[in-house]
Amino acid sequence: MQTAIAFAFFVLYLQRMRRSLSSPSASLFSQAGVRAGEFDAAIDDLVWAKAPAILRFDHPLMQRVRDGTGINLVQVSRRSRNLLIEIEQHSGGGPSWQYREHTPRRCTFSCQGQLPVTIETALQGELLERLVIPAAALQGVMIAHVAPSGDGWLNVDVTPTWHIF
Amino acid sequence: MTDVLPERLSSSHLEDLALIVLSARTDTSNINLYPEMRSDVRARLRSRLKQLGRYNFPASLTEDKALRRGYTLRQCCRLTVALLLIDAHLPASLAVTLASNNELGFLRAMADRLARGIGIAMPNDLVAVIMTGELQDAFAVPAWLATEPARVRFVRRDEIGRLWTDDLTGSGARLVVDVATATGALWAWISARRLMTDLARTALIAEIEYEEGAGCMALEGEKKRG
């Protein structure tokens, strides 16, 4: 009996320690041929060295993803067992679109453009592909809310799906 | 209409911010957006930020409940001042006191630069001149100390040659801190990565313009000298 309870707790513990990954990062990593476990191990190394659990721009894994996909991945951090990514795509002189995962429930996509208010409301619940073309890396992302940021950009709150890996 | 929340810079960018402001150059056109640092450099910057955090600087969680979400542009500017002062080998306690007692003066100098946007340094940028003489009160009390106890002055960049003229008192050492160039680099970096929108900049400029109070205060708030 006691062994069974201990085993159940062990299984629960393993479940709790599973990392999760959003759909855009999963597709980005698979395009670049990097496993999510490699990112997790690299972050573990940082944590062992008492550094924040953030992989920065100059890390070799980030370089591999950028070279493999052409998407400017700038940061991968781990917060509460979730791998959170930040993409800042530049074109020409300035930024063209950005995707940031602050927490699993607060992810934002922003890009240049203007939309009529009626269309903004109608886009809720649609896939992000309906709004912007260049987001080849951002598949399976639903639009939760669209609002203009006041300087010619659109701030889109999005809800990606999260997978355990 | 709902209240617009101020935009915030995530704390994961603070080490980059520290490097950007400490290595600021007068020409902001070719700024490195993603500075590469060795891990020991990053650790040193992190410990400096932690050191400021112990003084509840730039803000504490009781003052600003949303600090966990990140730092507002105003807090980034406060942090910039303290980082520059510590980099000039002032002790952290003095740097924090100077930066918080003269906050408005520093912020006005920074807003002045922010209002002109990014670009190269101008001759009318304001630089902070700090009179740090520790034993100053042991000597003859200069006239300005009686009339105005401020220890931090702001002069235009093209007037730096006149630092020992009468209006800045005749004697003693001075520490000149170029807050304008640091602000220029800070905003060039933030805007190029679009970590904040231009609205944050205009909001800060407007906020400081309408904020009342003297730009400078005594170095040690309540303790009057002499």
Interface residues (C-beta under 8 A of the other chain):
Chain A: A49 A51 P52 I54 R56 F57 D58 V74 Q75 S77 E88 G94 P95 Q98 H102 S110 S149 G150 D151 W153
Chain B: S10 S12 Y34 E36 M37 S39 R42 A43 R46 A192 R193 R194 T197 D198 L199
